C-alpha cells in the first residue's frame, strides 16, 4: 500500500480527499442533524415536565430551530461542495446549542445544562466523520466560546466545571478525528488505486477503454463535453508488427511506453489519451474544432518521427474526426476511416475525415 500521508498530497489531491470524505458521510451527516433537531424539539416536553405545565415561555426557542433546519435541508440537496457544507453543518449544530441556551435561560431549573452538553459533544463526535480535521477542531472548539457567552445570561452554577468537562471532550474528540483521518487517507489511496486499475492501461499508464464509459451515458453521448466542440484522433504505429518480429515483444512494449510518453508530453492536461488496442491510441480533445485537432495531430506525428524510442525509429499514422452530438462510436468510426486513408496513402501522415470524403495531408 502507498504509505503517503495527507501532508504529501498536492493541493488538488487534498481537496479531492476532503470532498471524497464528505460525500461518503453526506447522507449520514444530514440524518445526524435531522435526528438532533427532532430530539431538540422533543425537549419541549421536558420543559413542560420541569415547570409542571404547558411551558409557552420556551415554545418559540424550541420551534425556531425549524427555520435554519429547513435552509440546511435545501442546501444539502443542492450544494455538494464540502467547503460549503461542512461549515454549514457545524453552524447548524451551534444553532441548536444557542437555542438550547435560550430555552435554558427561560427555565427556572438549570441543573440539566451539563447533561445537555454531553449530548452536544456526542453530536460533535459524529459530525467530525465527514469533516476535514480543521473543521472538527474549529467547529468543536467554538463550543467553549458558546459556554462563555451563555454564562453572561444563564449564570451557570459552576462555570469552571462546565469548562473542565468540555475542554477534555474537545481535545479527545479532535484527537480521535485525527486518528480517523489517517484511516480515511489509507482508504482514499486504495480507492484511487482501484479506480486506476479499472480505467488505466497498466503498461503505458494512459487510460483504457473504460474511461469512455466514465465520460459518457448509456447512449454513448459524451455528456461531460456537451456544450463545447470536441475532436478525436485515432493513431497507430506504422509497421508495428515488424518491430515485434525483429526486436521482440518486450522491445515492442518499450516502444508503446515511449509513444504514450510523447503523447502525454505533447497534449494538454485536459485531453484524454486512451490505449484503444494493441498499438492504437485514441485521443479526445475537448474544446478543439477539427482544424485545431489537425494541427495538433501533425505536431504529434512530427514529434514521434523525430524522437528516440530507445529501440528503433518509429512513425505513426493519424486519423482526425470532428465529434458531432450523439454517439461517440460514430466519431471513432470516422476517425478510423481517416486513419485507414492515411495508411493507404503511404503512412506517416495525418488524414482528416470530412463527412463525404477523407482528406489526407503529409
Number of C-alpha atoms within 10 A of each C-alpha: 7 8 9 11 12 15 8 10 13 10 10 8 12 16 15 15 20 22 19 16 21 24 17 13 17 22 13 16 24 17 13 17 22 15 13 18 20 12 11 19 19 13 15 21 14 12 24 17 12 15 12 9 10 14 17 11 13 20 16 13 20 21 15 13 20 13 9 14 19 11 12 20 14 11 14 19 10 9 11 15 13 22 16 12 20 23 16 16 23 23 15 20 23 19 15 24 20 18 19 22 23 18 21 22 18 16 18 10 12 17 12 9 16 16 9 15 18 13 11 18 17 12 19 24 18 17 26 28 21 27 29 22 20 13 19 26 20 14 22 28 18 14 22 15 11 14 20 16 14 19 17 9 12 19 13 19 12 10 13 9 12 18 15 10 14 20 15 11 19 23 14 13 20 23 15 14 24 18 12 14 22 13 11 19 19 17 14 17 17 14 12 12 14 12 11 17 14 15 19 20 17 12 12 19 17 21 23 22 17 13 17 18 13 12 13 16 13 8 11 16 19 21 14 12 15 13 10 10 16 21 24 29 30 29 28 25 22 17 13 17 14 11 20 15 11 10 13 12 13 10 18 22 17 16 25 23 17 18 26 20 14 16 20 14 11 14 17 11 8 10 15 19 22 25 24 17 11 11 19 16 23 24 23 20 25 20 16 19 17 22 14 12 24 24 12 18 27 19 14 21 21 15 16 21 14 12 15 14 19 10 13 12 13 19 20 25 25 32 32 33 31 25 25 14 17 14 16 18 13 15 22 23 15 25 29 23 20 29 30 19 23 26 20 9 15 11 21 22 23 30 30 28 23 15 10 6 10 20 16 19 12 12
